[in-house]
Amino acid sequence: MAGAARDGSSNHPWTRVRLLDRLKRLADQGRSLSSHANPGMRAAAARLFGGWRQALDAAGVAGVRRGRPSHAAPRVNPSRDPLDCLFPCARCGAPQSDLASHVVEAHQLSPRRYEAAYGPMPDQRAVRLRVLAALREYVDANGRTTGTELARRAPALHDAVRKLGLFDSVDAALSYVALGAR
């Protein structure tokens, strides 16, 4: 077949199904989905789907973003508890308890590059104070409670206290806040 895109591992021309399968495998293996790293597949994607981005969309995988990073505010569902978003990622909007680890693992960015593109990472101390203030408000409104009851009634607050490691246990944090409220 003259002009048919070929898979580098065989002499068979690319089909829509084979190209989508290969893109999904590359994504699962954590390999680069850049069109420049896969020139043969790029030609096949252009022929079969109209372009590289369209082939990635059809495969349901996220490719390499082009251009300058967006400085828009992260998209956060307003109906969610604000404590779900202690550390919203400026790039994807996903809430994270450890933003520094998230940007390295999910976006392959160093914390320094993230800060250069999106601004400074949240101040851990300020966030801890915010969690303690929310916990105090909860105890003031609902009286003394247990960690189990907090997990049932306010799971986002319970998770925030637990994940940030403010105390040995959520019960210890509740006792501290209850003593401070007196």
BELZI-V982409 format. One record per backbone hydrogen bond with DSSP energy under -1.0 kcal/mol. CO is the residue of the C=O (numbers start at 0). NH is the residue of the N-H. E is the energy in kcal/mol with one decimal. If there is no record, write none. Layout:
# BELZI-V982409
co:CO nh:NH e:E
co:CO nh:NH e:E
This chain:
# BELZI-V982409
co:4 nh:13 e:-2.5
co:6 nh:9 e:-1.4
co:11 nh:6 e:-1.8
co:14 nh:18 e:-2.6
co:15 nh:19 e:-2.4
co:16 nh:20 e:-2.4
co:17 nh:21 e:-2.3
co:18 nh:22 e:-2.4
co:19 nh:23 e:-2.2
co:20 nh:24 e:-2.3
co:21 nh:25 e:-2.5
co:22 nh:26 e:-2.2
co:23 nh:27 e:-2.5
co:24 nh:28 e:-2.0
co:25 nh:30 e:-2.4
co:26 nh:29 e:-1.0
co:37 nh:41 e:-2.2
co:38 nh:42 e:-1.9
co:39 nh:43 e:-1.8
co:40 nh:44 e:-2.9
co:41 nh:45 e:-2.2
co:42 nh:46 e:-2.0
co:43 nh:47 e:-3.1
co:44 nh:48 e:-2.8
co:44 nh:50 e:-1.2
co:50 nh:54 e:-1.6
co:51 nh:55 e:-2.4
co:52 nh:56 e:-2.4
co:53 nh:57 e:-2.3
co:54 nh:58 e:-1.9
co:55 nh:60 e:-2.2
co:76 nh:79 e:-1.5
co:80 nh:83 e:-2.3
co:81 nh:84 e:-1.4
co:86 nh:95 e:-1.2
co:88 nh:92 e:-2.4
co:93 nh:88 e:-2.1
co:97 nh:101 e:-2.0
co:98 nh:102 e:-2.5
co:99 nh:103 e:-1.2
co:100 nh:104 e:-2.6
co:101 nh:105 e:-3.1
co:102 nh:108 e:-2.3
co:109 nh:113 e:-2.5
co:110 nh:114 e:-2.5
co:111 nh:115 e:-1.9
co:112 nh:116 e:-2.0
co:113 nh:117 e:-3.2
co:114 nh:118 e:-1.8
co:122 nh:126 e:-2.1
co:123 nh:127 e:-2.5
co:124 nh:128 e:-2.3
co:125 nh:129 e:-2.0
co:126 nh:130 e:-2.4
co:127 nh:131 e:-2.5
co:128 nh:132 e:-2.3
co:129 nh:133 e:-2.2
co:130 nh:134 e:-2.5
co:131 nh:135 e:-2.6
co:132 nh:136 e:-2.4
co:133 nh:137 e:-2.1
co:134 nh:138 e:-2.5
co:135 nh:139 e:-2.9
co:136 nh:140 e:-2.2
co:137 nh:141 e:-2.5
co:138 nh:142 e:-2.2
co:145 nh:149 e:-2.3
co:146 nh:150 e:-2.3
co:147 nh:151 e:-1.6
co:148 nh:152 e:-2.7
co:149 nh:153 e:-3.0
co:153 nh:157 e:-2.4
co:154 nh:158 e:-2.7
co:155 nh:159 e:-2.2
co:156 nh:160 e:-2.3
co:157 nh:161 e:-2.4
co:158 nh:162 e:-3.3
co:159 nh:163 e:-1.8
co:160 nh:165 e:-1.2
co:168 nh:172 e:-1.6
co:169 nh:173 e:-2.5
co:170 nh:174 e:-2.4
co:171 nh:175 e:-2.2
co:172 nh:176 e:-2.5
co:173 nh:177 e:-2.6
co:174 nh:178 e:-2.4
co:175 nh:179 e:-2.1
co:176 nh:180 e:-1.5
